[in-house]
């Protein structure tokens, strides 16, 4: 069945629909509406499990879970390594950056630090032809900006020559490999002119048919760092949408938010890929202490919270002391020290206790913050802007005994940090804080205290085993309570991905989805404060936010999002046109397992008699209603906004 396009301009159309449906009151309806069902039977349990432990059910998922058995399916999800995920891996194979180390990312997609060093003659150009072309293009941009210090970014952007524009039609006629080779054989100046003359469709036509590596190299000539960011964000959308290891993806997202790192901060553009791949994902269902240790030493966290700059006030570095063999002390001039590494930085120590472990009411004091900051002096980085990794610099470490939460931490260099992490990971305040946050994500915006207490007891008894804590939660009556059925409001990420999954969307280009999340106020890896994104309804429920969601839902259902295709329901085998009631009922079952209130059903059905909504011609009242409109309205309904 072909997709029908919308003739009314989208913003006007969506606003009209919202007004007709009375969505001015939708925030209250979403936040407080009584659930349309209760998990009293096995099918409802399957729906609840899929809504909470995945990014949303796909058509047929409920029946598949029932065929396995809800409890057995949960057991499988708790052990994701046993689940075949090759289909997802094949989708991710196009993104080479996902397998690169930070050093490799910096070398292949050079930051301005490296370009500046090459411009100053401190580093050499790479020998590889494609990589060299990236560097050459960035050098031209760097020199032009340097020559026009007071110009705006738009004014300093290269202006392509007429000759460059004239070459475009001729180059576009070539096969993909020849297009690439033609660009590589140009002089750096001609190549820069040509690439920046490519706009819109011409650029897409130029890239069409190229291998993933060729596409990456071309895009890197425009903005190397953006290639790294774009591939990471696209991969997150694809993992959430297509991974069979859904609980593993949900937990990876949970911990990435708990141990938040902001992509927009300098070197973290290159560190986040490794942070998610090597630090968070492998430990998402393991021991909390292992996760805490790994994040503490990760270059991404050290750079984000500035601990790599922290220097002990009485350290050899701060006092200008260099210890020779046999501990002979030699003083050197203070002015030779780097100014940015001259004092104690408490950022990481504070967030470690307030956000990562104990919680804001965890019983620590400002004195504890200062002492923990001293413990972690010397935990630093080598060349972070070039992808350098962690190392312990003893000369910057604060000597002497520290007192943390009443415990004496004897002078022991790097091992002091490990001792403090162990102390924090096993503290009852940490158990309660982490378990409350898990219950907030999976159960309710106001987690039942009795459930949190049981989860915390398991946390302490099982040495912070995250899998066992989740098992305690999933075996609780609170998780399956009818009061908590479809009671959690979806974040923008959950809403967008659940829409893709519910419609069996084929995502060929995830960048439009990435940009959609930005417009909905939840850019991926884009939370600037260490708190990350809120999981509570109050943050995301407002008329303007829900208008944005409705716009997305209608555009998705109408096939108006580039790079994303969905299949709308087919006519029956007798080729009989279904009426609006039949279509609506079918979509309610497909998208929401029939859990739709009478008010939503009647309101949507009533709008389908209006040609402005149904898109039927006034002279053809018998024409089949626009299926995409019905689907879009249901995706924007109060029921679909909750999980």
C-alpha positions in Angstrom: 0.0 0.0 0.0 1.5 3.3 -1.0 2.0 6.0 1.6 -0.2 9.0 1.2 1.4 12.4 1.5 0.0 15.4 3.5 -1.1 18.4 1.5 -1.6 20.8 4.4 1.6 22.4 5.7 2.8 20.3 8.6 3.0 22.9 11.4 -0.5 24.2 10.8 -1.8 20.7 10.5 -0.3 19.5 13.7 -1.5 22.6 15.6 -5.0 22.2 14.3 -5.0 18.5 15.4 -3.8 19.4 18.8 -6.5 22.0 19.2 -9.2 19.7 18.0 -8.2 16.9 20.3 -8.1 19.3 23.3 -4.4 18.7 23.8 -4.1 22.0 25.7 -5.0 19.7 28.7 -2.7 16.9 27.5 0.1 17.5 30.0 -2.3 16.7 32.8 -3.8 13.8 30.9 -0.4 12.2 30.4 0.8 12.8 33.9 -2.3 11.8 35.8 -4.5 9.7 33.6 -5.6 6.4 35.1 -4.0 3.4 33.3 -6.1 1.8 30.6 -5.3 -1.7 31.8 -3.7 -3.6 34.6 -1.1 -6.4 34.5 -3.5 -9.0 35.9 -2.8 -11.7 33.3 0.2 -13.0 31.4 -0.4 -10.8 28.3 -0.5 -7.7 30.4 2.7 -8.8 32.2 4.4 -9.2 28.8 3.3 -5.7 27.8 4.6 -4.2 31.1 7.9 -6.0 30.7 8.3 -4.8 27.2 7.4 -1.2 28.1 9.8 -1.0 31.0 12.8 -3.3 30.0 13.0 -2.2 26.3 12.7 1.0 24.3 9.2 -0.1 23.4 7.5 -3.2 21.8 7.5 -3.9 18.1 4.5 -5.4 16.3 4.4 -9.1 17.3 6.8 -8.7 20.3 4.1 -9.4 22.9 3.3 -12.7 21.2 6.9 -13.6 20.9 7.5 -13.0 24.6 4.4 -15.0 25.5 5.7 -17.9 23.4 8.9 -17.9 25.4 7.3 -17.1 28.7 7.7 -13.7 30.4 10.0 -14.9 33.1 12.3 -16.8 30.7 12.4 -13.7 28.4 13.4 -11.6 31.3 16.1 -14.1 32.2 17.5 -13.9 28.7 17.5 -10.1 28.8 19.4 -10.2 32.1 22.1 -12.2 30.3 22.4 -10.3 26.9 25.6 -12.1 25.8 23.4 -15.1 25.1 21.3 -13.2 22.6 22.2 -13.1 18.9 22.6 -9.4 17.8 24.3 -9.9 14.4 21.5 -8.0 12.6 22.3 -4.9 14.6 26.1 -5.3 14.1 25.6 -5.4 10.4 23.9 -2.0 10.6 26.7 -0.6 12.7 29.5 -1.9 10.4 29.3 1.3 8.3 30.6 3.3 11.2 34.4 2.8 11.4 34.8 5.2 14.3 32.9 2.9 16.7 35.9 0.6 16.8 38.7 3.2 17.0 40.6 4.2 20.1 40.7 7.9 21.0 44.2 8.1 19.6 43.0 6.7 16.3 40.1 9.0 16.2 42.3 12.0 16.7 44.7 10.8 14.1 42.1 10.1 11.5 39.7 13.0 12.3 42.2 15.7 13.5 41.2 18.2 16.1 42.3 21.8 15.9 45.1 21.2 18.3 46.7 18.8 15.8 46.1 21.1 12.9 47.6 24.0 14.7 50.7 21.9 15.6 51.1 21.0 11.9 50.7 24.6 10.9 53.4 25.5 13.4 55.7 22.8 12.0 55.6 20.8 15.2 53.9 17.7 13.6 54.2 16.1 10.2 51.5 15.5 7.7 50.2 11.9 7.3 51.4 10.0 4.3 48.1 8.3 3.4 46.5 10.2 0.5 42.9 10.4 1.9 44.0 11.3 5.4 46.4 13.9 4.0 43.5 15.5 2.1 41.6 15.9 5.3 44.5 17.6 7.0 45.2 19.8 4.0 41.6 21.0 3.9 41.6 21.8 7.6 44.9 23.6 7.3 43.4 25.9 4.7 40.4 26.7 6.9 42.7 27.2 9.9 45.0 29.7 8.0 42.0 31.6 6.6 40.5 32.0 10.0 43.8 33.1 11.4 44.1 35.8 8.8 40.7 37.2 9.5 40.8 37.3 13.3 37.9 39.6 13.9 35.5 38.1 11.3 32.5 36.0 12.2 32.5 32.3 11.5 30.2 32.8 8.5 32.4 35.5 7.1 35.5 33.3 7.4 34.0 30.3 5.7 35.6 29.6 2.3 33.8 31.0 -0.7 34.0 28.6 -3.6 35.1 29.9 -7.0 33.0 29.8 -10.2 35.4 27.3 -11.6 34.7 24.9 -8.7 31.0 25.1 -9.2 31.4 24.5 -12.9 33.2 21.2 -12.2 30.4 19.7 -10.1 28.1 18.4 -13.0 31.1 16.7 -14.7 32.3 15.0 -11.5 28.8 13.8 -10.5 28.7 11.8 -13.8 31.6 9.6 -12.6 31.4 6.4 -10.7 31.8 6.7 -6.9 35.4 5.6 -6.7 36.4 7.9 -9.6 34.6 10.8 -7.9 36.6 10.2 -4.8 39.9 9.8 -6.8 39.2 13.0 -8.7 38.9 15.0 -5.5 42.0 13.5 -4.0 44.1 14.4 -7.0 43.1 18.1 -6.9 45.4 20.6 -5.4 44.5 21.4 -1.7 43.1 24.8 -2.8 41.0 23.4 -5.7 39.8 20.6 -3.5 38.6 23.0 -0.8 36.9 25.2 -3.3 35.2 22.2 -4.9 34.0 20.6 -1.7 32.5 23.8 -0.3 30.8 24.4 -3.6 28.8 21.2 -3.1 25.5 22.1 -1.5 22.4 20.2 -0.6 21.4 17.6 -3.2 24.7 18.0 -5.1 26.6 16.9 -2.0 24.3 13.9 -1.5 24.7 12.9 -5.1 28.4 13.2 -4.8 28.4 10.9 -1.7 25.9 8.4 -3.2 27.4 4.9 -3.7 30.6 5.6 -1.9 32.0 3.1 0.6 31.6 4.0 4.3 35.3 4.9 4.5 35.1 7.2 1.5 32.0 8.9 2.9 33.8 9.4 6.2 36.9 10.9 4.5 34.8 13.3 2.5 32.7 14.4 5.4 35.9 14.8 7.5 37.2 17.3 5.0 34.3 19.5 6.1 34.4 18.9 9.8 36.5 16.0 11.2 35.1 16.1 14.7 31.5 16.1 13.5 32.1 12.7 11.8 33.0 11.2 15.2 30.0 12.8 16.9 27.5 11.9 14.1 28.5 8.2 14.0 28.3 7.9 17.8 24.8 9.5 17.9 23.5 7.5 14.9 24.8 4.3 16.5 22.9 5.1 19.7 19.6 5.5 17.8 20.2 2.3 15.8 21.2 0.3 18.9 18.1 1.4 20.8 15.8 0.7 17.8 17.2 -2.6 16.6 19.2 -4.4 19.3 17.7 -7.6 20.5 19.6 -7.0 23.7 17.1 -4.4 24.8 17.7 -4.5 28.5 21.4 -4.2 28.0 20.8 -1.1 25.8 18.4 0.4 28.4 21.0 -0.1 31.2 23.8 1.3 29.1 21.7 4.4 28.6 20.9 4.5 32.3 24.5 4.4 33.4 25.6 6.8 30.6 23.1 9.2 32.2 24.1 8.4 35.8 27.8 8.8 35.0 27.1 11.7 32.6 29.8 13.1 30.3 29.0 16.1 28.0 30.1 15.6 24.4 30.5 19.3 23.7 33.5 19.6 26.1 36.7 19.6 24.2 38.5 16.2 24.2 35.4 14.4 25.2 34.3 14.5 21.6 37.0 11.9 21.0 36.7 10.1 24.4 32.9 9.3 24.5 33.1 6.5 21.9 35.5 4.6 24.0 33.8 5.6 27.2 30.5 4.0 26.2 32.1 1.0 24.4 34.9 0.1 26.9 33.8 1.5 30.2 30.0 1.5 30.5 28.6 -1.1 28.1 30.6 -4.2 29.3 29.7 -3.4 33.0 26.1 -2.3 32.6 24.8 -5.4 34.3 27.8 -6.3 36.4 29.2 -5.1 39.7 28.6 -1.4 40.6 32.1 -1.1 42.1 33.7 -2.2 38.9 31.7 0.4 37.0 32.6 3.1 39.6 36.3 2.2 39.2 36.2 2.2 35.5 34.5 5.6 35.3 36.9 7.1 37.8 39.9 6.2 35.6 38.2 6.9 32.3 39.8 9.8 30.3 36.2 11.0 29.4 35.3 11.5 33.1 38.7 12.8 34.1 38.5 15.5 31.4 34.8 16.3 31.9 35.1 17.0 35.6 38.6 18.5 35.4 40.3 16.0 37.7 43.1 15.7 35.3 44.1 19.3 36.2 43.9 18.7 39.9 47.2 19.1 41.8 47.8 18.6 45.5 48.7 21.8 47.3 51.7 20.1 49.1 52.7 17.9 46.2 56.2 17.9 44.7 54.7 19.5 41.6 53.1 22.4 43.5 56.2 23.0 45.6 58.6 22.9 42.7 60.4 19.7 43.9 61.9 17.1 41.8 63.0 13.9 43.5 66.1 12.3 42.1 67.2 8.7 42.7 67.4 7.9 46.5 64.8 10.6 47.0 67.2 13.5 46.8 65.1 16.7 46.6 65.9 19.3 43.9 63.8 22.5 43.6 63.1 24.0 40.2 61.7 27.5 39.2 58.0 27.8 39.9 57.3 29.7 36.7 58.0 26.6 34.7 54.8 25.0 35.9 51.8 25.0 33.7 49.4 27.6 35.1 46.3 25.4 34.4 47.7 22.7 36.7 48.3 24.7 39.9 45.6 23.8 42.4 43.2 21.3 43.9 40.1 20.7 41.9 37.0 19.4 43.8 34.6 18.9 40.8 35.1 15.2 40.6 35.2 14.6 44.3 31.9 16.4 44.8 30.0 14.7 41.9 31.5 11.3 42.9 29.7 11.5 46.3 26.7 13.6 45.4 25.7 12.1 42.0 27.6 8.8 41.6 27.4 7.2 45.0 26.1 8.6 48.3 23.5 11.1 47.0 22.9 14.7 48.1 21.8 13.5 51.6 24.5 10.9 51.9 26.1 12.1 55.1 29.2 13.7 53.8 30.5 17.2 54.5 32.5 19.8 52.6 35.6 18.5 54.5 35.0 15.1 53.0 34.8 16.6 49.5 38.2 18.3 50.0 39.8 15.1 51.4 38.5 13.0 48.5 39.8 15.6 46.0 43.2 15.2 47.6 43.0 11.5 47.3 42.4 11.7 43.5 45.2 14.2 42.8 47.6 12.7 40.3 44.9 10.8 38.5 45.5 12.6 35.2 45.8 12.4 31.4 48.6 12.6 28.8 47.8 14.8 25.8 44.0 14.5 26.3 43.2 16.6 23.2 45.1 14.1 21.1 43.3 11.0 22.6 45.9 10.4 25.3 45.0 8.0 28.1 45.0 7.8 31.9 48.2 7.7 34.0 49.0 8.4 37.7 51.4 11.3 38.2 52.9 10.8 41.7 54.5 14.3 41.6 51.0 15.9 41.5 49.6 13.6 44.3 48.9 15.2 47.7 51.0 13.4 50.3 49.9 12.5 53.8 46.9 10.8 55.5 43.4 11.8 54.5 40.1 11.3 56.6 37.1 10.4 54.4 33.7 9.8 56.1 35.5 9.1 59.4 37.9 6.6 57.8 41.6 7.1 57.8 43.1 6.8 54.3 46.9 6.3 54.8 49.3 7.7 52.2 49.5 5.1 49.5 49.7 6.9 46.1 47.2 5.8 43.5 45.9 3.0 45.7 44.3 5.7 48.0 41.7 6.3 45.2 40.9 2.6 44.9 40.3 2.5 48.7 37.9 5.4 48.6 36.0 4.0 45.7 35.6 0.7 47.6 34.4 2.6 50.7 31.8 4.5 48.7 30.6 1.5 46.6 29.8 -0.4 49.8 28.2 2.4 51.8 24.5 1.9 52.6 23.7 5.4 51.4 25.1 4.5 48.0 23.0 1.3 47.9 19.8 3.3 48.6 20.7 6.2 46.3 21.5 3.9 43.3 18.5 1.6 43.9 16.1 4.5 44.2 17.3 5.8 40.9 16.9 2.4 39.3 13.4 2.1 40.7 12.6 5.6 39.4 13.6 4.6 35.9 11.8 1.2 35.9 8.9 1.5 38.3 7.6 4.9 39.3 8.5 8.6 39.5 7.9 8.1 43.2 9.5 4.7 43.9 7.9 2.8 46.8 10.2 3.0 49.8 9.7 -0.6 50.7 10.8 -1.7 47.2 13.9 0.5 47.4 14.8 -0.9 50.8 14.6 -4.5 49.4 16.7 -3.6 46.4 19.3 -1.8 48.6 19.5 -4.9 50.8 20.2 -7.0 47.8 22.8 -4.4 46.6 24.7 -4.7 49.9 24.4 -8.5 50.2 25.5 -9.2 46.6 28.3 -6.7 46.6 26.5 -4.3 44.3 25.6 -6.9 41.7 23.4 -4.9 39.3 21.8 -7.9 37.7 20.7 -9.2 41.1 19.3 -5.8 42.2 17.2 -5.8 39.0 16.1 -9.3 39.6 14.8 -8.3 43.1 12.9 -5.4 41.5 11.5 -7.6 38.7 10.3 -10.2 41.3 8.5 -7.5 43.3 4.7 -6.9 43.4 5.4 -3.2 43.0 6.9 -3.6 39.5 3.8 -5.5 38.3 1.3 -3.3 40.2 -1.7 -2.0 38.3 -0.9 1.4 39.7 2.4 1.4 37.8 1.0 0.0 34.5 1.7 2.6 31.7 2.4 5.1 34.5 5.8 6.4 33.4 6.0 9.3 30.9 8.5 8.6 28.1 11.5 10.8 27.7 12.0 12.2 24.2 14.5 9.4 23.5 12.1 6.8 24.7 9.2 8.4 22.8 11.1 8.7 19.5 12.6 5.2 19.6 9.4 3.6 20.7 7.7 5.2 17.7 10.3 3.8 15.4 9.9 0.3 17.0 6.1 0.4 17.1 5.9 1.2 13.3 8.6 -1.3 12.3 10.5 1.7 10.8 13.4 1.1 8.4 16.0 3.6 9.4 18.5 4.1 6.5 19.8 7.4 7.8 19.6 8.1 11.5 20.8 11.7 11.4 17.3 13.1 11.0 16.3 11.2 14.1 19.3 12.6 16.0 18.3 16.1 15.0 14.7 15.4 16.0 15.9 14.6 19.5 17.8 17.9 19.6 14.6 19.8 18.7 12.7 17.9 21.5 15.2 19.1 24.0 17.2 15.9 24.5 20.3 15.9 22.3 22.2 12.7 22.6 25.3 12.9 24.9 24.3 16.6 25.2 23.4 17.1 28.9 25.9 19.7 30.0 25.4 19.4 33.8 26.8 16.3 35.6 23.2 15.4 36.7 22.4 14.2 33.2 18.8 14.1 32.0 15.8 13.8 34.3 13.7 10.7 34.2 10.7 12.4 35.8 7.5 13.4 34.0 7.5 16.9 35.2 10.7 17.7 33.1 9.2 16.6 29.8 5.4 17.3 30.1 4.4 20.7 28.7 2.2 21.9 25.9 5.1 23.0 23.8 7.0 19.8 24.3 4.0 17.7 23.4 3.3 19.8 20.4 6.9 18.8 19.2 6.1 15.2 19.8 2.9 15.4 17.9 4.7 17.0 15.0 7.2 14.2 14.9 4.5 11.5 15.2 2.5 12.9 12.3 5.6 13.4 10.1 6.8 9.9 10.9 3.5 8.3 10.0 3.2 10.3 6.8 6.7 9.2 5.6 8.0 12.8 5.8 11.2 12.1 7.8 14.2 11.6 5.4 15.9 8.3 5.7 13.1 6.6 7.5 10.4 4.4 6.0 7.5 2.7 7.6 4.9 0.2 6.3 1.3 1.1 6.8 -1.4 -1.6 7.2 -2.5 -3.3 4.0 -6.0 -3.8 2.7 -7.5 -7.2 3.3 -7.1 -10.1 0.8 -10.5 -9.3 -0.8 -9.2 -5.8 -1.6 -12.1 -4.4 0.4 -11.5 -0.8 1.6 -11.6 -0.8 5.4 -13.5 2.0 7.1 -12.1 4.4 9.6 -13.4 2.4 12.6 -11.6 -0.8 11.3 -8.4 1.0 10.6 -8.4 2.7 14.0 -9.1 -0.6 15.8 -6.3 -2.3 13.9 -3.8 0.4 14.7 -4.8 0.5 18.3 -4.1 -3.2 18.6 -0.8 -2.9 16.6 0.6 0.2 18.4 -0.9 -0.1 21.9 -2.2 -3.7 22.2 -5.7 -2.3 22.4 -4.9 -0.3 25.7 -6.6 2.9 24.5 -9.2 4.8 26.5 -12.7 5.3 25.1 -12.0 9.1 25.1 -9.0 8.8 22.9 -10.7 6.3 20.6 -13.8 8.4 20.2 -11.9 11.6 19.8 -9.6 10.3 17.1 -12.5 8.6 15.3 -14.5 11.8 15.3 -11.7 13.8 13.6 -11.6 11.4 10.7 -14.9 12.7 9.3 -13.3 16.1 8.8 -11.6 16.4 5.4 -9.0 18.7 6.9 -7.8 15.9 9.1 -8.6 12.8 7.0 -7.4 14.4 3.8 -10.3 13.0 1.9 -11.7 15.0 -1.0 -15.1 16.6 -0.4 -16.4 15.1 -3.6 -15.3 11.6 -2.7 -16.6 10.9 0.9 -16.3 7.2 0.4 -12.5 7.3 -0.1 -10.5 5.3 2.4 -9.4 7.5 5.4 -5.7 8.4 5.5 -4.1 5.6 7.5 -1.0 7.8 8.3 -3.2 10.4 10.0 -4.7 7.8 12.3 -1.3 6.3 13.1 0.2 9.7 13.7 -2.6 10.7 16.1 -2.3 7.4 18.1 1.5 7.9 18.3 0.8 11.3 19.8 -2.0 10.1 22.1 -1.7 10.1 26.0 -1.5 6.3 26.0 1.5 6.1 23.7 3.3 8.9 25.6 3.4 6.6 28.6 5.2 3.3 29.2 
